[in-house]
Amino acid sequence: MRFQAGQRFAAGEKTSVTAQDLRVSVRSVERWRRQGIQQSRHTQLPAETRYPAHHP
């Protein structure tokens, strides 16, 4: 459910719409957003993208 919320955040969907569709409180969705649910998409990137080589 949180992954779905993260996808919706990335798409720019309003918190109230996400909460209603997922049948959870607006407060829960706000908390998920603050906790960085959007990072769930980041962890699916290849390691090279997440941790680029350092070139001084």
Secondary structure, DSSP 4 states (H G I P E B T S, - for coil): -HHHHHHHHHTT--HHHHHHHHTS-HHHHHHHHHTTTTHHHHTTS-HHHHSPPP--
